[in-house]
Amino acid sequence: RITETMRIPRRSYSTTSHFDLSDVFGSYLKSNHDEKAKWLDRLAHEVKSNGSIPTQPRSFSTMMHMRADLQAQTKNATNPQLDLSHLQELDDALESALGKSGDGHWQVSRVDRSDSKLLDQVINMEQVHEYSSPDEVFGRLKDNKRIYILTHSHDPSDVLAMINIFLSDSSPGSMEEIWHPKKTSPSPSWCTFYSITGNRKGLSGLDIGHKLIKSVVSKVQQEDSGISNFVTLSPIVNFRPWLQKTLNEGGNFFQEEDLNFEELRQYRDLPFLLDSDWTRNQVISEKLRRPLMRLCTRYLLDEKKKNLALDPVCNFHVGNGARVERLNYLADTSSLRMRQSLGMMANYRYVLSELEDNAAEYASSGKISQTIRDKK
């Protein structure tokens, strides 16, 4: 899924020959679970023998569901000795066909509060800031807040991904500034992406999140010509688990210069930090600001996996060419964010003129464009 997670580079495939799949797709849709597995196996052998799957936009939805089923089947395979290479080739072929069948058919539109069926989809899909009640969706469609969705032209009622934005005079540093803005700017210059969600497993590897952001940037500028700055307010989803692991392995949480108050030594244990009560104690919260900001900076910029950012949200945005602009201390003290990141959030800045160069440098060397190293 997307939900601001790691982008998977698209692969390229050679084409040997094509074959008619209309009957296969029609039969697949009518099949039960066991029959679908047989159809996938048969199709995989057809691909292996005959080549890639032809571009067919009208079958986009079927191919998407077929690929999701295929990935679930291979993931749940219990025999490690089983040769699944033909299924992997089918997955590659479906990914290529989906990408080609999507080109020229992606549609981005603004959500209208009067479309109840669409609002139901939006509410059920939301994964970054889930709704506590259905009526909350209306609050995300007013006070300079909007929701945009990505669909395919041959099934415009099926939401593939969506993005929530907030328009303002400056970059917000907390969710409170978005949920309860002190004022609504009549001529905003900043657009903040505060939730990006796409949970369609059959579309992994197609850079759906990147396509959505790029299209929304264009659409927002058409609707509001004064918008010139684009930024996110993003969760740092694995900071606390990483910190817990570092502590368990004997890593130092504090540096000695951070411990001017003797009583703070009792707060070395992370479970204390998970209780949001400490966020309301000004002395303690201010004392913890410096070490947590320092450690979170290290986590985002220095902790890597295969030369890419360990944090999936960071990897997604810097992979798109954004730069890590700012860390925000106690930006979201909800129970979920305290479990994920001890309330920390990040702004990723999308400077349109820098995106291509930043993305290329990150892909080739793992270098992260950032301005937070000295902002601790």
C-alpha positions in Angstrom: 0.0 0.0 0.0 1.0 3.8 -0.2 -0.2 5.5 3.2 3.2 7.5 2.7 5.3 4.3 2.4 8.5 3.3 0.5 8.4 3.8 -3.3 9.4 0.7 -5.3 11.2 1.5 -8.5 9.4 0.5 -11.6 11.0 -2.2 -13.7 11.1 -2.5 -17.5 10.3 -5.6 -19.5 11.0 -6.8 -22.9 8.1 -7.9 -25.1 8.2 -11.1 -27.2 4.6 -11.6 -28.2 1.1 -10.9 -27.0 -1.9 -13.1 -26.6 -5.7 -12.4 -26.2 -6.7 -12.4 -22.5 -10.3 -11.3 -22.7 -11.6 -14.8 -22.1 -9.1 -15.4 -19.3 -10.1 -12.2 -17.5 -13.8 -12.9 -18.0 -13.5 -16.4 -16.5 -11.3 -15.2 -13.7 -13.9 -12.7 -12.4 -16.5 -15.4 -12.3 -14.3 -17.9 -10.5 -14.2 -18.9 -6.8 -11.1 -18.7 -4.7 -9.7 -22.2 -5.7 -10.5 -21.7 -9.4 -8.8 -18.3 -9.3 -5.6 -19.9 -8.1 -5.7 -22.3 -11.1 -6.3 -19.5 -13.5 -3.3 -17.6 -12.1 -1.1 -20.6 -12.5 -2.4 -21.1 -16.1 -1.9 -17.5 -17.0 1.6 -17.6 -15.5 2.6 -20.4 -17.8 1.1 -18.5 -20.8 3.2 -15.5 -19.9 6.3 -17.6 -19.6 5.7 -19.2 -23.0 4.2 -16.3 -25.0 5.6 -13.0 -23.6 4.2 -9.9 -21.9 0.6 -9.0 -21.3 -0.7 -6.4 -23.8 -1.9 -2.9 -22.8 -5.6 -3.1 -22.0 -7.1 -0.1 -20.1 -10.6 -1.6 -20.0 -9.2 -4.6 -18.0 -7.3 -2.4 -15.5 -9.4 -3.2 -12.5 -9.4 -6.9 -13.3 -5.6 -7.0 -13.6 -5.2 -5.0 -10.4 -7.3 -7.5 -8.4 -5.6 -10.4 -10.1 -2.2 -9.1 -9.1 -3.3 -8.6 -5.5 -4.5 -12.2 -5.4 -1.3 -13.4 -7.0 0.8 -11.6 -4.4 -1.3 -13.0 -1.6 -0.9 -16.5 -3.0 2.9 -16.4 -3.3 3.2 -14.8 0.1 1.2 -17.6 1.7 3.0 -20.4 0.0 4.1 -22.9 2.6 6.5 -25.1 0.7 9.9 -23.4 0.5 11.0 -25.9 -2.2 8.2 -24.9 -4.5 9.3 -23.1 -7.7 7.4 -19.9 -7.9 9.5 -18.2 -10.6 6.6 -18.4 -13.1 4.4 -16.6 -10.7 7.0 -13.9 -10.2 7.2 -13.5 -14.0 3.4 -13.1 -14.1 3.6 -10.5 -11.3 6.2 -8.6 -13.4 4.1 -8.8 -16.5 0.9 -7.6 -14.7 2.9 -4.7 -13.2 4.1 -3.7 -16.6 0.6 -4.0 -18.1 -1.0 -2.1 -15.3 1.5 0.8 -15.7 0.9 1.0 -19.5 -2.9 0.6 -19.1 -2.8 3.5 -16.6 -0.8 5.9 -18.6 -3.2 8.5 -20.0 -6.1 7.2 -17.9 -5.3 8.5 -14.4 -7.8 11.0 -13.2 -7.4 13.3 -10.2 -10.5 15.1 -8.9 -11.6 17.1 -5.8 -14.0 15.4 -3.4 -17.5 16.9 -3.3 -19.2 16.7 0.1 -22.5 15.9 -1.6 -21.3 12.5 -3.0 -22.2 10.2 -0.2 -20.9 7.0 -1.8 -17.6 8.6 -2.5 -17.4 10.0 1.1 -17.9 6.4 2.4 -14.9 5.3 0.4 -12.8 8.2 1.6 -13.7 7.4 5.2 -13.0 3.7 4.9 -9.7 4.2 3.1 -8.2 6.7 5.4 -5.2 5.2 7.2 -3.0 8.2 8.3 -5.5 10.1 10.4 -8.5 7.7 10.8 -12.0 9.0 11.4 -13.6 8.6 14.8 -17.0 9.3 13.3 -18.3 9.7 9.7 -19.2 13.3 10.2 -15.5 14.2 10.7 -15.1 14.0 6.9 -17.0 17.3 6.5 -14.4 19.0 8.7 -11.7 18.0 6.2 -13.6 19.7 3.4 -13.8 23.2 4.9 -11.6 25.9 6.3 -9.1 25.6 3.5 -9.0 21.8 3.7 -9.6 19.6 0.7 -9.4 16.0 -0.4 -8.3 14.8 -3.8 -8.7 11.3 -5.2 -7.0 9.3 -7.9 -9.1 7.0 -10.1 -8.8 5.3 -13.5 -11.0 6.5 -16.4 -12.5 3.0 -16.9 -13.7 2.7 -13.3 -14.0 6.3 -12.0 -16.1 5.2 -9.0 -13.2 3.2 -7.5 -10.8 5.3 -5.5 -7.2 4.1 -5.9 -5.5 6.7 -3.7 -6.2 10.0 -2.0 -4.6 13.0 -0.5 -5.7 15.5 2.2 -4.4 19.1 1.9 -4.5 22.2 4.0 -4.0 25.7 2.6 -2.4 28.4 4.8 0.0 31.3 5.1 2.8 29.2 6.4 4.0 25.7 7.0 2.1 24.1 9.9 4.2 22.6 12.7 1.5 20.5 14.4 -1.8 18.7 13.6 -3.5 21.1 15.9 -2.8 23.9 13.5 -4.6 21.9 10.8 -7.5 20.6 12.9 -8.2 23.9 14.6 -6.6 26.8 12.6 -6.8 30.1 14.4 -7.8 31.8 11.1 -8.6 30.9 7.5 -6.3 32.7 5.1 -8.2 34.4 2.3 -5.1 34.2 0.0 -2.9 31.2 1.2 0.5 30.6 -0.3 1.3 27.2 1.3 -0.2 23.8 0.5 0.4 21.1 3.1 -0.2 17.4 2.3 -1.1 15.9 5.7 -2.4 12.5 4.7 -1.6 10.4 1.7 -3.3 7.0 1.4 -3.5 4.3 -1.2 -4.1 0.7 0.0 -4.4 -1.1 -3.4 -1.9 -3.9 -3.1 -2.3 -4.8 -6.8 -0.7 -1.4 -7.7 2.5 -1.7 -5.8 5.5 -0.5 -7.8 3.6 1.9 -10.0 4.5 5.1 -8.1 0.9 5.9 -7.5 1.7 8.3 -4.6 4.1 10.2 -6.8 1.6 10.5 -9.6 -1.1 11.7 -7.2 1.2 14.4 -5.6 2.3 15.7 -9.0 -1.2 15.9 -10.3 -2.5 17.6 -7.1 0.2 20.2 -7.2 -0.9 21.1 -10.7 -4.6 21.1 -9.8 -4.1 23.2 -6.7 -2.1 25.8 -8.7 -4.9 25.9 -11.3 -7.5 26.5 -8.5 -5.4 28.9 -6.4 -2.8 30.8 -8.3 -1.2 32.2 -5.1 0.0 28.8 -3.9 3.7 28.5 -4.5 4.9 26.4 -1.6 4.3 22.7 -1.1 5.1 20.7 2.0 3.9 17.7 4.0 3.2 17.3 7.7 4.1 13.6 8.0 4.3 11.0 10.7 7.6 9.3 11.5 6.1 5.9 11.9 8.9 3.8 13.1 11.0 6.3 15.3 9.8 4.9 18.6 10.3 1.2 17.7 13.8 2.1 16.4 14.6 3.9 19.6 13.3 1.0 21.7 15.5 -1.4 19.7 18.5 0.9 20.2 17.9 1.0 24.0 17.5 -2.8 24.2 20.8 -3.2 22.4 22.5 -0.9 24.8 22.5 2.3 22.8 22.7 5.6 24.7 19.4 7.5 24.9 20.8 10.7 26.5 24.2 12.3 26.3 25.6 13.6 29.5 25.2 17.2 28.6 21.5 16.6 28.3 21.2 15.6 31.9 21.4 18.8 33.9 18.6 17.7 36.2 19.4 14.7 38.3 15.8 13.7 38.5 15.6 13.1 34.8 17.9 10.1 35.1 14.8 8.1 36.2 13.2 8.8 32.8 15.7 6.7 30.8 13.1 4.0 30.4 11.1 4.4 27.2 7.8 3.1 28.6 7.5 6.4 30.6 7.7 8.4 27.3 4.8 6.5 25.9 2.5 8.0 28.5 1.5 11.4 27.1 1.2 12.8 30.6 4.8 14.0 30.4 4.0 16.2 27.4 1.9 18.4 29.8 4.9 18.9 32.2 6.7 21.9 30.7 10.0 21.3 32.6 10.2 17.6 31.5 9.0 18.1 27.9 11.4 21.0 27.3 14.3 18.9 28.8 13.5 16.0 26.5 13.2 18.2 23.4 16.9 18.4 22.6 17.7 14.6 22.9 14.6 13.5 21.1 15.1 16.0 18.3 18.8 14.9 18.0 17.9 11.2 17.9 15.1 11.7 15.5 17.4 13.6 13.1 19.8 10.7 13.3 17.0 8.2 12.7 15.7 10.0 9.6 19.1 10.9 8.0 21.5 8.3 9.0 19.7 5.0 9.6 19.6 3.2 6.2 18.6 -0.1 4.7 20.3 -0.9 1.4 21.4 2.8 1.2 17.8 4.0 1.5 16.1 5.7 4.5 15.0 3.2 7.0 11.8 5.2 7.7 9.3 4.3 5.0 7.6 7.7 4.9 11.0 9.5 4.6 12.0 7.1 1.9 8.8 7.8 0.0 9.2 11.6 0.0 12.9 11.9 -0.5 12.5 9.3 -3.3 10.1 11.7 -4.9 12.7 14.5 -4.6 11.5 16.3 -1.5 13.8 17.5 1.1 13.6 17.0 4.9 12.7 20.6 5.8 11.8 20.5 9.5 11.2 18.3 12.6 8.3 19.2 14.8 8.4 18.4 18.4 5.2 17.1 20.0 3.3 17.8 16.8 0.8 15.1 17.4 0.3 13.7 20.9 -2.5 11.3 20.0 -2.0 7.8 21.4 -1.2 6.4 17.9 1.6 9.0 17.2 3.0 8.6 20.7 3.4 4.9 20.0 4.9 5.5 16.6 7.1 8.5 17.0 6.7 10.0 20.5 4.7 12.8 18.9 7.4 13.8 16.4 6.4 14.8 12.9 8.4 16.0 9.8 7.8 18.5 7.1 9.0 17.3 3.7 9.3 20.3 1.3 8.5 19.8 -2.4 10.5 22.5 -4.2 9.4 21.9 -7.8 12.7 23.0 -9.4 14.7 20.6 -7.2 12.7 17.4 -7.3 14.3 15.8 -10.3 17.9 16.4 -9.2 17.2 15.4 -5.6 15.4 12.2 -6.6 18.3 11.2 -8.9 21.0 11.8 -6.3 19.0 9.9 -3.7 18.5 7.0 -6.1 22.2 6.9 -7.0 24.0 7.6 -3.8 21.4 7.5 -1.0 22.1 11.2 -0.2 19.1 12.8 1.5 18.3 16.5 0.8 17.8 18.1 4.1 17.9 21.3 6.2 17.3 19.8 9.7 20.8 18.8 10.8 21.4 22.1 12.5 17.8 22.6 13.7 17.9 20.6 16.9 
